[in-house]
Amino acid sequence: MKQKYYTAAERAEVWERWKRGEGLIEIGRALGRRHSSLFERLMPTGGIRPPPPRRSARSLTLAEREEISRGVVAGRSTRSIARALARSPSTIM
């Protein structure tokens, strides 16, 4: 059986309906899903909406990745790119 994933909008709707006090069967009918799949989504967190995921501050941003790419193409050394980004050379590698 192929797993049908929830879109971001569907996930948000599930949590909003759950917060308003709707039951799993009602929510499932509204979304065209089985209530058992909703149970699997809600119960790992005890029915409490988890905080939105956040990237670690240590992760490279898209702008930093682009700067690294430009530096590599320009033939700059790893250490010079790292100094410009205030990052460790090992991060640039």
Secondary structure, DSSP 8 states (H G I E B T S, - for coil): -------HHHHHHHHHHHHHT--HHHHHHHHT--HHHHHHHHGGGTT---------TTS--HHHHHHHHHHHHTT--HHHHHHHHT--HHHH-
